[in-house]
Amino acid sequence: MSAYHLPGDPPVPLILRRSARAKRISLRISALDGRVTLTLPARLPAREALDFAAEKEGWIRDHLARHPTTVAVGIGSTLPVEGHRRQVVAGTKRGVQLGPQVLSVGGNSPARSLERFLKELARDRLAAASDHYAAQVGRSYQKLSLRDTRSRWGSCSSAGTLMYSWRLILAPPQILTYVAAHEVAHLVEMNHSADFWAVVTRLYGDSSGPRRWLREEGGALHRFRFDL
């Protein structure tokens, strides 16, 4: 996988992905983070894919204009933690200090330090919520893992492994706890039947608000980039 750019103001990052199955060039813009991916046949010159993107420049820029702006996380940026927006400031101590209004970050790699801190905080919060709900249903899970998933906020395997997106720590606390209740409910019902939703309601209560928030606001959590 290689990275290129569509020239202009501003330049648009392009990801070229080769596929042995592709018969022609295809273009996709992620609804979650606005990444522009061109998939092309394995032996097609990259120049042809870039020319294809240039032909579609108007459509690409129009689509991105309606997409939440990507935020490169670093000193001076603003980042939500547990739903509260905090400004990232340079700290005098190594590591990350979480305050009511600011995130104080020391060291030479503030974005990476913040990402590690948020993942640790997400694990703590999700483990606590998962333990709480698992005790209520009288079931135990085998393992809890975190990923930066773009297609789902959580999952529960038949073996009892819970997986969550660590970006839930950016959302309000009630969103994180709803997702934990949802996945723990799968320890009882491995489906989305009426019985499953009855378990979710018993654990969490009315989940319509968090579900609506994830549909309408969840995608914006992916606009925060820690690798730029």
C-alpha positions as CSV (number, residue, x, y, z in Angstrom):
1,M,0.0,0.0,0.0
2,S,1.5,3.4,-1.0
3,A,0.6,7.0,-0.2
4,Y,0.3,9.7,-2.8
5,H,-1.4,13.1,-3.0
6,L,-3.8,14.8,-5.3
7,P,-2.2,18.3,-6.0
8,G,-4.1,21.4,-5.1
9,D,-5.0,23.6,-2.1
10,P,-5.0,21.7,0.1
11,P,-3.4,18.6,-1.3
12,V,-5.6,15.5,-0.8
13,P,-3.8,12.3,0.5
14,L,-4.5,9.3,-1.6
15,I,-4.0,5.6,-0.7
16,L,-3.3,3.3,-3.6
17,R,-4.1,-0.3,-3.0
18,R,-3.3,-3.0,-5.5
19,S,-5.6,-6.0,-5.7
20,A,-5.2,-9.2,-7.8
21,R,-9.0,-9.3,-8.0
22,A,-9.6,-5.8,-9.2
23,K,-10.5,-5.6,-12.9
24,R,-10.6,-1.8,-13.0
25,I,-9.9,1.3,-10.9
26,S,-12.3,2.0,-8.1
27,L,-12.5,5.0,-5.8
28,R,-13.7,5.0,-2.2
29,I,-14.0,7.7,0.4
30,S,-14.4,6.5,4.0
31,A,-17.5,7.8,5.7
32,L,-15.7,7.6,9.0
33,D,-12.4,9.5,8.5
34,G,-12.5,10.8,4.9
35,R,-9.6,8.6,3.7
36,V,-9.5,8.4,-0.1
37,T,-8.5,5.0,-1.4
38,L,-7.9,4.0,-5.0
39,T,-8.0,0.3,-5.7
40,L,-6.4,-0.8,-8.9
41,P,-5.4,-4.0,-10.7
42,A,-2.1,-5.5,-9.7
43,R,-0.2,-4.6,-12.8
44,L,-1.8,-1.2,-13.7
45,P,0.7,1.7,-13.5
46,A,0.1,4.0,-10.6
47,R,0.1,6.9,-12.9
48,E,-3.2,5.7,-14.4
49,A,-4.8,5.6,-11.0
50,L,-3.6,9.1,-10.2
51,D,-4.9,10.4,-13.5
52,F,-8.3,8.8,-12.7
53,A,-8.3,10.6,-9.3
54,A,-7.5,13.9,-11.1
55,E,-10.5,13.4,-13.3
56,K,-12.6,12.9,-10.2
57,E,-11.0,15.8,-8.3
58,G,-14.2,17.9,-8.2
59,W,-16.3,15.1,-6.9
60,I,-13.6,14.1,-4.3
61,R,-13.2,17.7,-3.0
62,D,-17.0,18.2,-2.9
63,H,-17.4,15.0,-0.9
64,L,-14.6,15.9,1.5
65,A,-16.0,19.4,2.1
66,R,-19.1,17.7,3.6
67,H,-16.9,15.5,5.8
68,P,-15.7,16.4,9.3
69,T,-12.2,18.0,9.0
70,T,-9.4,15.8,9.9
71,V,-7.6,16.9,13.1
72,A,-3.9,16.3,13.4
73,V,-3.5,15.8,17.2
74,G,-0.6,17.7,18.8
75,I,0.3,20.7,20.9
76,G,-2.4,23.4,20.5
77,S,-5.1,21.0,19.2
78,T,-8.4,20.3,21.0
79,L,-9.4,16.8,21.8
80,P,-12.4,15.3,23.5
81,V,-11.8,12.9,26.4
82,E,-14.9,11.2,27.8
83,G,-17.0,13.8,25.9
84,H,-15.2,16.9,27.4
85,R,-13.1,19.0,25.0
86,R,-9.6,19.7,26.3
87,Q,-6.8,21.7,24.8
88,V,-3.5,19.9,24.3
89,V,-0.6,21.9,25.9
90,A,3.1,21.2,26.4
91,G,3.8,19.9,29.9
92,T,6.9,20.0,32.0
93,K,6.7,16.4,33.0
94,R,6.9,13.3,30.8
95,G,3.7,11.5,30.1
96,V,0.1,12.9,30.0
97,Q,-1.7,14.8,32.8
98,L,-5.5,14.9,32.4
99,G,-7.0,18.1,33.7
100,P,-10.5,19.6,33.6
101,Q,-9.7,21.9,30.6
102,V,-6.3,20.7,29.3
103,L,-4.3,17.7,28.4
104,S,-0.7,18.4,29.5
105,V,1.8,16.3,27.4
106,G,5.6,16.1,28.0
107,G,8.2,14.5,25.8
108,N,9.1,14.7,22.1
109,S,6.2,12.8,20.6
110,P,3.0,14.3,22.1
111,A,0.6,12.6,19.6
112,R,2.0,9.1,20.3
113,S,2.0,9.8,24.1
114,L,-1.6,10.9,23.9
115,E,-2.6,7.8,21.9
116,R,-1.0,5.5,24.4
117,F,-2.6,7.4,27.3
118,L,-6.1,7.3,25.7
119,K,-5.8,3.5,25.0
120,E,-4.8,2.9,28.6
121,L,-7.7,5.0,29.9
122,A,-10.1,3.3,27.4
123,R,-9.0,-0.1,28.7
124,D,-9.6,0.9,32.3
125,R,-13.1,2.3,31.6
126,L,-14.2,-0.6,29.3
127,A,-12.8,-3.3,31.6
128,A,-14.7,-1.7,34.6
129,A,-17.9,-1.5,32.6
130,S,-17.6,-5.0,31.1
131,D,-16.9,-6.5,34.6
132,H,-19.9,-4.7,36.0
133,Y,-22.3,-5.9,33.3
134,A,-20.8,-9.4,33.2
135,A,-21.5,-9.8,36.9
136,Q,-25.1,-8.8,36.4
137,V,-25.7,-11.5,33.8
138,G,-23.6,-14.1,35.7
139,R,-21.3,-14.7,32.8
140,S,-17.6,-14.1,32.3
141,Y,-15.6,-13.1,29.3
142,Q,-12.3,-14.6,28.3
143,K,-10.4,-11.6,27.1
144,L,-10.8,-7.9,26.4
145,S,-8.9,-6.4,23.4
146,L,-8.8,-2.9,21.9
147,R,-8.5,-2.0,18.3
148,D,-9.0,1.1,16.1
149,T,-11.9,-0.4,14.2
150,R,-13.7,1.6,11.5
151,S,-16.7,-0.7,10.9
152,R,-17.9,-1.5,14.4
153,W,-17.6,-0.1,18.0
154,G,-17.3,-3.5,19.6
155,S,-17.8,-7.2,19.2
156,C,-18.2,-10.4,21.2
157,S,-16.9,-13.7,19.8
158,S,-18.4,-17.1,20.4
159,A,-15.3,-17.8,22.6
160,G,-16.2,-14.9,24.9
161,T,-13.6,-12.4,23.7
162,L,-14.8,-8.8,23.9
163,M,-13.3,-6.3,21.4
164,Y,-13.8,-2.6,21.6
165,S,-12.7,0.5,19.7
166,W,-10.4,2.5,21.9
167,R,-11.9,5.7,20.4
168,L,-14.9,5.2,22.6
169,I,-12.9,7.0,25.3
170,L,-13.4,10.2,23.2
171,A,-17.2,9.8,23.5
172,P,-19.4,10.8,26.5
173,P,-19.2,8.1,29.2
174,Q,-22.8,6.9,28.6
175,I,-21.9,5.9,25.1
176,L,-18.9,3.8,26.2
177,T,-21.0,2.1,28.9
178,Y,-23.8,1.4,26.4
179,V,-21.4,-0.3,24.0
180,A,-20.0,-2.4,26.9
181,A,-23.6,-3.4,27.9
182,H,-24.3,-4.3,24.3
183,E,-21.3,-6.6,23.9
184,V,-21.7,-8.2,27.3
185,A,-25.3,-9.0,26.4
186,H,-23.9,-11.1,23.6
187,L,-22.5,-13.4,26.2
188,V,-26.1,-14.4,26.8
189,E,-27.6,-14.0,23.4
190,M,-25.2,-14.3,20.3
191,N,-27.7,-12.5,18.0
192,H,-29.8,-9.4,17.8
193,S,-33.1,-11.0,18.6
194,A,-35.8,-9.5,20.9
195,D,-34.3,-11.6,23.7
196,F,-30.9,-9.9,23.1
197,W,-32.3,-6.4,23.3
198,A,-34.2,-7.4,26.4
199,V,-30.9,-8.2,28.0
200,V,-29.4,-4.9,26.8
201,T,-32.4,-3.0,28.3
202,R,-32.0,-4.9,31.6
203,L,-28.4,-4.0,31.8
204,Y,-28.4,-0.4,30.5
205,G,-32.0,0.8,30.2
206,D,-33.2,2.7,27.2
207,S,-30.4,2.5,24.6
208,S,-32.1,4.6,21.9
209,G,-30.1,7.8,22.8
210,P,-26.6,6.2,22.6
211,R,-27.5,4.3,19.5
212,R,-28.6,7.5,17.8
213,W,-25.5,9.3,19.0
214,L,-23.2,6.7,17.5
215,R,-25.1,6.9,14.2
216,E,-25.0,10.7,14.0
217,E,-21.8,11.6,15.9
218,G,-19.7,8.5,16.1
219,G,-18.0,8.9,12.8
220,A,-16.4,12.2,13.9
221,L,-14.4,10.3,16.5
222,H,-12.3,9.0,13.6
223,R,-11.3,12.4,12.4
224,F,-8.6,12.7,15.1
225,R,-5.4,11.5,13.7
226,F,-2.3,10.6,15.8
227,D,0.0,9.6,12.9
228,L,0.3,12.9,11.0
